Amino acid sequence: MTLLAGGTDLMVDLNFGRKRPERVVAIDRVPELSHLEGNGHVRMGAGVTYTRMLAEDVGSAALREAARTVGSPQIRNAGTLGGNIATSSPAGDTLPVLAALDAVVVLRSKQGERRVPFAQFMTGPKKNVRRADELVVGAEWDDAGPAQTFMKVGTRNAMVIAIAGLALVVDRPRRRVGVGLGSCGPTILRAPQAEAFAAAIFEAHGWDRHLTPSDAELKEFGRLVATAARPIDDVRGTAAYRRHVLAVMGERALARVWSIT
Ligand SMILES: Cc1cc2nc3c(=O)[nH]c(=O)nc-3n(C[C@H](O)[C@H](O)[C@H](O)COP(=O)(O)OP(=O)(O)OC[C@H]3O[C@@H](n4cnc5c(N)ncnc54)[C@H](O)[C@@H]3O)c2cc1C
């Protein structure tokens, strides 16, 4: 049995003959999957579309920025969080954000519910730990505050698969920095050295204060972000280019969120 949410990944597979499911169950009109609640802790249903994610109350500024970069208005009206999670492409734009937020993927089957930290969810390109009998019900994370951003480099500004993507979350209340990297490894990657480097600077200056980073600090953060990548050469870009743009994006992302409290 194959589930169909927005169909923006599944229909491509059907049209190219990559999948021929015997049974398709449409879940796009299951209202329970479209919930979005957040008051300190955000619960987003798998059926939430990118268009819905553009609203102020989405529970993550980085997710809102990521949603804005996805496809066209038609794709954003149909495509869902759950479809992006279930497809598990390293280029899925919500996924670096979920990684940086330390989000949990909620799965449900007849056996019950299980909650898998996003860091343990993806196992390879388009591979994850979801069992065939499980539905992605949604994702959850602690509201990390406004200091977060998402950046993506592609061959043009819209309707483009990322050559590299980066989400940065500076969670001031919980005193942690999260960096999620897309399209630069077999799964979404974290950049632990870059996270620790930035966290140490916030620790030294005070997590709740406005800061002005030095150029050297921004550069070093970008370098550490690029170090975490495991990129390959492919049709979209070379490994060297991916490392270069990750360093630039890391630098710019930190400069963007540094002063947001
Ligand atoms: C023109 C175009 C542009 C695109 N641009 C982007 C882009 O910029 N960034 C990006 O990240 N993606 C992009 N995509 C890919 C796609 O839009 C996203 O991955 C989207 O989130 C898929 O969601 P969907 O609801 O359409 O999934 P569907 O196509 O309905 O499903 C995708 C897969 O997930 C499974 N599935 C869906 N929902 C669930 C669930 N709740 N539980 C378990 N399994 C489920 C389906 O069975 C299927 O295998 C683009 C696609 C197209 C066609």
The ligand as a MOL file (V3000), in Angstrom:
LIG
                    3D

  0  0  0     0  0            999 V3000
M  V30 BEGIN CTAB
M  V30 COUNTS 53 58 0 0 0
M  V30 BEGIN ATOM
M  V30 1 C 8.4120 20.6880 -9.5870 0
M  V30 2 C 8.8280 20.1980 -8.2200 0
M  V30 3 C 9.5920 21.0350 -7.4200 0
M  V30 4 C 10.0010 20.5860 -6.1530 0
M  V30 5 N 10.7720 21.4460 -5.3940 0
M  V30 6 C 11.1950 21.0160 -4.1690 0
M  V30 7 C 12.0110 21.8830 -3.3780 0
M  V30 8 O 12.3540 23.0070 -3.7570 0
M  V30 9 N 12.4010 21.3980 -2.1640 0
M  V30 10 C 12.0350 20.1680 -1.6920 0
M  V30 11 O 12.4040 19.7940 -0.5850 0
M  V30 12 N 11.2540 19.3420 -2.4390 0
M  V30 13 C 10.8330 19.7420 -3.6560 0
M  V30 14 N 10.0710 18.9040 -4.4180 0
M  V30 15 C 9.7430 17.5760 -3.8800 0
M  V30 16 C 8.3920 17.4870 -3.1340 0
M  V30 17 O 7.5540 18.5840 -3.4350 0
M  V30 18 C 8.5770 17.4300 -1.6150 0
M  V30 19 O 9.4410 16.3840 -1.2330 0
M  V30 20 C 7.2410 17.2920 -0.8790 0
M  V30 21 O 7.4080 17.5950 0.4800 0
M  V30 22 C 6.6160 15.9100 -0.9950 0
M  V30 23 O 5.4050 15.9310 -0.2740 0
M  V30 24 P 4.0560 15.3290 -0.8730 0
M  V30 25 O 3.0030 15.5750 0.1460 0
M  V30 26 O 3.7800 15.8470 -2.2280 0
M  V30 27 O 4.4650 13.7930 -0.9230 0
M  V30 28 P 3.8850 12.6360 -1.8460 0
M  V30 29 O 4.3910 12.7620 -3.2270 0
M  V30 30 O 2.4080 12.4940 -1.6650 0
M  V30 31 O 4.5980 11.3930 -1.1280 0
M  V30 32 C 5.9860 11.2380 -1.2030 0
M  V30 33 C 6.3640 9.8930 -0.5710 0
M  V30 34 O 6.1120 9.9390 0.8180 0
M  V30 35 C 5.1230 8.9820 1.1900 0
M  V30 36 N 4.2930 9.6860 2.1720 0
M  V30 37 C 3.6610 10.8630 2.0210 0
M  V30 38 N 3.0860 11.2270 3.1740 0
M  V30 39 C 3.3510 10.2520 4.0650 0
M  V30 40 C 3.0460 10.0630 5.4420 0
M  V30 41 N 2.3490 10.9560 6.1490 0
M  V30 42 N 3.4890 8.9480 6.0530 0
M  V30 43 C 4.2260 8.0340 5.3700 0
M  V30 44 N 4.5590 8.1590 4.0670 0
M  V30 45 C 4.1220 9.2650 3.4230 0
M  V30 46 C 4.4270 8.5910 -0.0940 0
M  V30 47 O 3.9220 7.2930 -0.0450 0
M  V30 48 C 5.5370 8.7370 -1.0960 0
M  V30 49 O 6.3620 7.5930 -1.0730 0
M  V30 50 C 9.6240 19.3130 -5.6810 0
M  V30 51 C 8.8240 18.4890 -6.4800 0
M  V30 52 C 8.4280 18.9190 -7.7360 0
M  V30 53 C 7.5690 18.0200 -8.5870 0
M  V30 END ATOM
M  V30 BEGIN BOND
M  V30 1 1 1 2
M  V30 2 1 2 3
M  V30 3 2 2 52
M  V30 4 2 3 4
M  V30 5 1 4 5
M  V30 6 1 4 50
M  V30 7 2 5 6
M  V30 8 1 6 7
M  V30 9 1 6 13
M  V30 10 2 7 8
M  V30 11 1 7 9
M  V30 12 1 9 10
M  V30 13 2 10 11
M  V30 14 1 10 12
M  V30 15 2 12 13
M  V30 16 1 13 14
M  V30 17 1 14 15
M  V30 18 1 14 50
M  V30 19 1 15 16
M  V30 20 1 16 17
M  V30 21 1 16 18
M  V30 22 1 18 19
M  V30 23 1 18 20
M  V30 24 1 20 21
M  V30 25 1 20 22
M  V30 26 1 22 23
M  V30 27 1 23 24
M  V30 28 2 24 25
M  V30 29 1 24 26
M  V30 30 1 24 27
M  V30 31 1 27 28
M  V30 32 2 28 29
M  V30 33 1 28 30
M  V30 34 1 28 31
M  V30 35 1 31 32
M  V30 36 1 32 33
M  V30 37 1 33 34
M  V30 38 1 33 48
M  V30 39 1 34 35
M  V30 40 1 35 36
M  V30 41 1 35 46
M  V30 42 1 36 37
M  V30 43 1 36 45
M  V30 44 2 37 38
M  V30 45 1 38 39
M  V30 46 1 39 40
M  V30 47 2 39 45
M  V30 48 1 40 41
M  V30 49 2 40 42
M  V30 50 1 42 43
M  V30 51 2 43 44
M  V30 52 1 44 45
M  V30 53 1 46 47
M  V30 54 1 46 48
M  V30 55 1 48 49
M  V30 56 2 50 51
M  V30 57 1 51 52
M  V30 58 1 52 53
M  V30 END BOND
M  V30 END CTAB
M  END
